[in-house]
Amino acid sequence: MNKKLVWMIFIAFIIGLVVGIVLWQTGVDVGGYVTWVSPFGNILVSMLKMIVIPVIFLSLISGAASLPTKEFGKIGVKVVIWYFVTSLFAAIVGSFLALAFNPGSGTSHSEWASLMSMGSAEIAPASAGSLADVFLDMFQNPFKALAQGNFLAIIVFAIAFGIALKIISEKNDAKLQEGAKLFLNIVETCKETVFKMVDWILAYSPIGVFCLTSVNFAQYGSKLFGPYIMLTLGVVLGIIAMVFIVYPIMIAVSTRKNPIKIMMQIREPMLTAFVTRSSAASLPVSLRTAKENLHISDNLSSFALPLGSTVNMDGVCVHLPMFAVLAANMFGADIGFTALLVLVITTVLASVGAGGVPGGSLMLLFIILQNMNLDPGQIAIIVGLALGINPILDMFETMNNVAGDLVCTYCVADMSDMIEKDS
């Protein structure tokens, strides 16, 4: 998402907030305003809902099929495992902080419902009954999963399909190689086509954000300020925990090196990521830091860091559970252990396909909310809140993502004797 569009979305959010608060403060009947304006906001939600499954499905196949399994072997597997582990830790940290901060809990569900006639929602995994049911549901018929929007099954199938496609493309059979590469080219073309559609949708997003925000605040008023504050504090605290607690512990346990020294050596790419809000823009700085400060072999860093900018989304894994808990509090859902576990698994698996996607964190938010069985109107409320606060959270999340990439790469380099000299 380019800077101009980010600013347009932020300005649209501010204007929508002001308009909504003014309408709420005047005490006038906002029913007419909601009737006329909310459809323009719901259009944005509907378009995102339309595109999210193709985006995630094609991105996961492309990403899994692009892993250089033959060329990099065990080292590549180590990198992917490390990225998965840090994303899992991030999702767990985010989930527990979400339950601790409990955004939206200051207002009861009945009060939310009285402000806006939204029904209650049941989280699907909570009604599934057991972890075994959840596990079995991950291996559903892929066509049925696509039709029903079963994201866990879609994610598992897409990753497995991509890896199998990569293996087929490397077999000593010219016809199989040619066919696999042709199919992968088709997938890449379809992916880029879908990304272009996402760009069109995002170009409309300032209008959608204004409409969603003004409608939300016209109906809820100042009751939304509390959830906003709790969301921001929870996400920032989670990212601080990842950067200053989780990553240093991982470095200390894995490498026996001074974690403070290592974290200080990667401060430049972290700052660059914070300012630019772009992992891609920070990549050249990360590569230079890996070589000059951490002394990581170019063979490893040139593979691991670009891969991390695509598949490693620790910052996003921290913030998504916050919005899930907010939705649960607003719409009367109950998040128990099973639902929390599914939330973590879904967040980690889905984050693999979000790195190179325009508005990727928004796509992941849709996955979480749809797994909670929210209806389109309820999703519109949460998406409106997320779009408004995203420019602020994005700075911290991108910094977290870049730090995670470098920490994982350094740990793998140390384990694999790919540090060129003692750092």
Summary of the structure (lengths in Angstrom):
residues: 423
radius of gyration: 21.7
end to end distance: 36.1
largest distance: 73.4
contacts: 1546
relative contact order: 0.19
helix: 83%
strand: 0%
